[in-house]
């Protein structure tokens, strides 16, 4: 299940919260394509977001791998061997024993000894976070040597050797090993775990930052798509007007308001406007293609024409933003603490710092202190049932062992080189962090200034467009009355189209500036994890 995402986004310049939907079917059921639908699609399908999700999953898997070093490990093993030990008749060992009695000299011979060995053990071992390795085991072994006896003629039955029984041994032992220079606070396993945890936090912050950047990128491309579509609609509507004007020219010529040259100019106007429609259509397809790439979709049916409800009535006084003078050091420090790109850098530095410590610790000599304690028992019996409990019989004390080993590589160039590389990477990240922090105040104050500029433009946008509409309608009436030329009317057509486009550009500039402000002040999106 993907993390649930919530986005603080700008609609009516009121930051409303909504949850991203994984189902794209609802897009096809609407008559237009909204910015909210575009962002929903992008969050699910955008390549950069997908890649960052996979990076987060990889970081979590890496953490699990590192944590696996500290898992409890259990095991068991068993073995059996059978060996023939033949003896040549000329070998002195061929004669096992010889003795004399009143009846004569008697001897015992053996030309072969059958050796059976059985062994087994169970163990449990664990590496602790502070570097201690422990192993607790119980081992058993069974040794039975069976000579193939032969006796000289007349050997007394009462003197014949009995077949030896098996010797069973059982040992319980605890073995401990501690790397003296690489343990406790300098335990490599513990440092690796901390580094992996920081990397997860870094990838989480990068995912949120990637979504924020995608929201801004998709918004820009959506608005470009809207402007291209709106311009295409306007000049297509103009073409219909031109055709209607051409139909009315005959009546205007008959009453003496217009001339045949005006009719010819109107026809030229129609041809020229048709060329503009074709160019606008190509630009519309380009804008749609760029938007689809940003969304990460290939089905053009998902991206319907944009709706003008993407631009509701805006009251810029409803939401207050800090001006440049109101942005103090406390505000900047709060941004530094919460901006996802800065958090990502911090976590990257933490991870690099742990890697540097690992490289420093790893470059130290290996000094291992080993200690073992245990006990061994034995029982002389052919019964396999006695083998398992042999470690509890005939114990005569405990076994203790100790070991100290030290190894050091002369020169140690490979590990020293790794330490220097880790230090260089750490310092590089520190420089990147300092540069990013220095840029924050400039970014925030710059975008606050832009919002103030665009805010004034938005206040006047409605009034300017309304005046342009009235002027345009009046000029069309003056044309019908023969008071202006065809060229003048064409100029008014272009001015009206330009005015409407400018109106939307003013709104777009303001909305995008608000988006950037929310991004730079760490208030654009958050991820709910569940």
N, C-alpha and C positions, 0 to 999 in steps of 0.2 A: 504494500500500500504506500502510495506516495505521501509525503508530508502534506498536511492541509495548509493551504496558503491563503492568507488574507491580504488584501491590498488596500492601502489608503490612497485613493486616486481622486482626481479632480473632475467632478461633474457639477455644473453650475457653480464652479469654484467653491463648492462645499465638499469637503473630504468625506466621502461616504465609503463604507466598508462593504465588500462583497467577497464571497468565496469563489474560487476558480472551479469551473465545472469540467469534468473529463469527457462529457458527452458533447460531440460536435453536431449531432443530428438536429438539435434545436435551431441551428443557424439556418438550415435549409427551409425551416418552416416560417421564417420571418420574411418580410418584404424588403428589408434593407439590412445592411451590415453595420453594426455599431462598433464603437471603439472598445466597449466592454467585451464584446464577442471576440474581437481581434486579440485582446490581451489574454482571454481565456484560451484561445487556440495556441497562442505563442508560449504560454506557460507549460502547456502539455507537449508541444511539438518542436519548439525552437531548438536548434542544434546546440547552441552554446549552453542552454539550460540543461539539456539532456546530458551533454558532456560533463557538466559540473555535478549533476546527480550521480553519474557513474564514478566520478572522482571521489565523491563523498562515500559511496559504497565501497570503493577500493580502500579508502582510508580506514573505514570501519573494519574491513576484512584484515587490513594490516595490523590494526590494534589487537584484533582477536588472535592473530598469529603470534604477536609479541607476548600477549598474555598467556598463550599456550605453553611458553617456557616454564611457567609456574604451576602448570597442571600436575596433579598427583599421578604418578605412573606406577602401575603394578605389572608384574610378570611372573612367569613360571618357566622352568626348563627341566628336562629329564633326559637321562642317557643310559645306554646299556652297551656293554661290550663283552665278547667271549673270545678268549685267546688260548690257542694251544702252545705249550712250551715243551717241545720234544727234547729228549736227552739221548745222546749217543752212548752205546754200550761201552765205548772206550773212555768215556768221560768219567772222572772220579766221582762226580755227583750222581752217576747212575746207581751206585750203591748207597741206599739211604741209611742202612744200619746193618751191623753184623755182630753176632755174639756166639759164644760157644757154650755148650752144655755137655752133660755126660753122654747124651745121645749123638753129639756131633756139633759141627759148626753150621749155623743158620744165618741166612742173609735176606734182606729186604731190598728189592730193586724198584726203580720207577723210571720208565722211559718217556714219560710225558706228564705234565701237570696242566690241568684245565683251570684257567683263571677266569672268573666271572666278576664283572664290576657293574654295579648299578648306582646311579646318582640322580639327584633331583633337588630342586630348590624353588622356593617362592620368595618374592621380594616386593617391597614397596619403596619407592624413592621419590624425592621431591627437591626442587630448587626453590629456596625461599627468596623473597624480594631483596633481602639485604645481602645476598650472595652465598649463603650457606647451602651446601649440597649434602643431603642425608640419604642413607640407604639402610633399610632394616630388612634382614633376610633370615631365612631358616633353610639350612642345607642338610641333606642326608646323603650318606654314601654307604655302599655295601661291598665288601671285598671277600671273595671266597675262592680259595685255591684247593683244588681236588686232585691229588697225585693219583696216577694210575699204577697202583702197587702190584708187584709180582714177588712171589716168595720162593725160596729154595725148597727142594723136595723134603717132605717130612716136617715142614715148619709147624710148630705147635699152634693149634687154633687159638689157644688162650693168649698167645703172644702177638697175634696179628694186630696191626695198627688200625685204630678207628678212623673213619673219615672225618676230617676236621669240619667244624661248623663255620658259618659266616661271621665276619666281624662287622658290626653295624655301628655307624657313627652319626651323630646329629649335632649340628652347630647352629646356635642363634647368635647373630652379630649385628651391631649397629656401627655404621661407618659414617664419619663426618669429615667434610673437607671445606675449608674456608680460605678464599683468596685474600691474603692479608692486605694487599695494596689496592684491592678492587672490591671492597665490601662496604656494608652499611650505607652511608650517604654517597659513597662512590661506587655502589653496585651497578654494574653495567646493565643488568636485567631491569633494575628499577628505573634507571635513566632512559632506557629504551621504551619502557612502558609510558613514562611521562612524555617523551617525545611523540610517541604515537597518539597519545590523548590530545596533545596540542595540535597535532596535524588534523585530527577529526574536527576540532573547533575551528581551525583555519578553513577547512573545506566547507563547513556549515556557513561560515561568514561569507565565503566566496560564492556559495549558492545563492544566498540572499542578495548579495551585491549583483550577481549575474542577472537575477530576476529584475532587480531595480533598473539596471542598465537596459535590459530588454524592454521593459515597460516604456522607458523614454524613447528608445529606438523605434519600437512599434508605433508609438504615438506619433512620432515625426513622420514615419512612412504612411501611417493611416491618414494623417492630415494632408500629406502630399497627394495621396490617392483621392481624398475628398476634393481638393482644389482642382485636380485634373478632371475629375468627373463633373464638378460644378461648372467649370469653364466650358466643357464639352456640351453640357446641357444648355448653357446660356447662348452659345453661338448656334446651337441647333435650333433653339427657340427663335433666335434672330433670323435664321434662314427661313423659317415659316413666315415671319413677319415680312421679310423681303419678298417672298412669293406672293403674299397677300397684297403688298404694295404694288407689285407689278400688275396684279389683276385690276387694281383701282386706278392705274395710271391713265387708261383710256378715258374714263369719265372725267378725270382731272384735266386731261388735254382738251376734251371737248368743251369744257367750260372756260378754257383759256388760262387755267391756273398753272398747268405744266406744259412743257414742250416735248417733242419727240426726242430731243437730246437728253432730257431728263429720263425718259424711258430707257434709252440706250445706256445711260450711266447706271440706272438701277439694275439692268441686266448684267453689266460688268461687275457691279457690286455683289450680285448673287453668285457669280462664278468665283470671285475672290473669296467670298465667305465660305463657299464649299471647300475651297482649298484649305482654309483655316480649320474647317471641321475635320478634314482628313488628317491634318497635322496634330490637332488636339486629340483625335482618336488614338494615334500612335503614341502620343505622350501618356494618354490614359492607360494603355496597355503596359507601357514601361513602368508607370507608377504601381499598377496592380501586380506586375511581376516582382518588383522590389518588395512590396508588402508580403506577397506569398512566400518569398524566400525568408523574410524575417519571421513569418509565422511558422515556417517549417512544414507547409502543406503543399500538395501538388494538385489537388482537385480544385479547379477554378470555380466550380459551383458553390464551394464553401464561402467564397468571397463575393457576396452580392454587392450591388451598388450601395454606396454609403448613404445614410439618412441625414437630413438636416437637423434631426433632433439631437445630433451630437453637439449642437450649439444652442443650448437653452438660453433664456434670458439671464444675463449676468448682472448681478449687483455687487460691484467690487468693494462696496463698503461693508459687506457682511463678514468678510474674513480679514483679519488684521495680520500683517507681516511686520517683522522688525525692520526698521530702516537702518541705513548704514551706521548711524550714530548710536543706535540701540544695541549693536552687536559688540558686547564687551568680552573680556577674557574669560569670564565665567561661562558665558554662552559657548564660546569656542571650545573650552575644555569639555563641556557636556557633549558637544558634537564629536570630539575626538574619542570620547568614551563609547559612543554609540554607532558611529559610522562603520558600516560593514567592511568597506575596503581597508579602513584603518585597523579594525579588529583582526582582519585576516593577516595584515602585516605584523601585528603584535604577536599573534599565535605562531606565525612563521618564524619570528625572531625567537620566541620561546623554544620552538622545536630545534632551531639552529643552535641555540645556546646549549641545549641538552646534547646535541650531536657533538658540539665542541668539547663538552665535558667528557663524553664517551671517548673521543679521540685522545684526550689528555690522559684519562685513566688507562686506556688500552696501551698507551706508550710506556707505561711503567713496567718494571720487571714482574714476572710471574712468580709470586711467592705463595705457595700453598701449604697450609698447616692441616695435616691429616690426623685423625684420632679414631681409634676403633676399640670397641669393648664387646665382649661376648663370652660364651661358655660352650664347652663341648662335652657331650656325654657318649657313652658306648654301651653296647650289649652284644654278647656272644651268642648268636642263635641263628638257626637256619630259617626261622619263621619270618616271612615278609611282613607279618602283622607287627612284629617287634621293631621293624625298620623305622616306621614313621615316628615312634616315640623314643628312639634311641637317644635323642638329645636330652631326655629327662633322667637318664640312668647313669649312675657312677660318675657324677660330676665332682670334680676335685678342686674347684676354684674357677676364677674368671680369667679370660684372656684379654690382655691389654696390648695395644700397639699404638705407636705414634710416628709421625713422619713429617719432616719439613723439607720442602724442595724449593729451590730458587733457580730460575733461568732468566737470562737477560741476553738480548741480541746486541752484540757490539755494533755501534754506529746507529742501529735502529732507524735507518733512513726511511723505510716504508711507513712506519707508524708515525714518525716525526713529520713526514710529508703529508700524511692524512690529517694530522693535527693542524698544520699550517693551512691546508686547504679549507678545513672546517672554520678556522679563524677568519680567513679571507671572505668566505661566504657569509659568516655572521656579521662582519663589519660592513659588507655590501648591503645587507638587509637593514642595518642600522642607518646607513646613509639614505637608503630609499625611504625609510620611515620618517626620518627628519625632513626630507624634501616634501613628503606628502603632508606632514603636519604644518609645515610652513605655508603650503599652498591653500590650506583650508580657509584661513581668514580672508585671503584674497578672493577665493571662490565665493564664499558666502556673501561678502560685501558687494561683490560685482553683481551677483544674481539679485540681491536685494535692491540694488540701484536699477537694474533692468525692470524689475517688477514695478517699481515706482513710475518709470517711464511708460511702460505698457498700460499701467492702470489708468493714466490720463487719456491714453489713446482709446481705451475701451469705453470710457465715459462718453466720449464724443462720437463713437462709431455709429450708434443707432441714428443719432441726429443727422450726421453727414449723409448716411445712406438714404434716409427719408427725404432730405432736401434734394438729393440727386434724382430720386424717383420722381418727385414733383417737377423738377426741371426737365427731365426726360419726357414726361407726359406732355408738358407744355410745348416742348420743341416739336414733338410729333404733330400736335395740333397746328402749330405755325407752319409746318411743312405742308399739311393738307390745305392750308390757306394760301400757300404759295409765297410765304414770307421768308423762307430759307431754302437753300439749294440742297440737292441730293447729297453733295459732299459734306455740307454742314450736318445733315441728318445722320450720315454715316459716322461722322466724328462724334455725334452725341451717342450713337449706338455703342461705339468703342469706349467712350467715357463712362457710360452706365455699366458696361461689363467690367471695366477696370475698377469702378467704384465698388461693385458687389464683391469682386475678388479681394479688393483691399480691405473691405469690411471683415471678411473671414480671416484674412491674414492677420489683422489686428487681434482678433479673438484667439487665433492659433498661437501667436507670439506670446500672448499673455498666459494662456493655458500651459504652454511648454515651459515658460519661465517659472510658473508655480511648481510644475513637476520637478524642474531642476532644483528649485529652492528646497522642496521636500527631500530630494535626494541628498543635496549637499548638507542639509541639517539633520540627516539620519532619521527621517520621519516618513519615508515613502511606503515601505512594505515591512511586514514581519511574517515569520513562519510559525504557525502553530504546530507543534509536534504532538502526536497522539499515537 
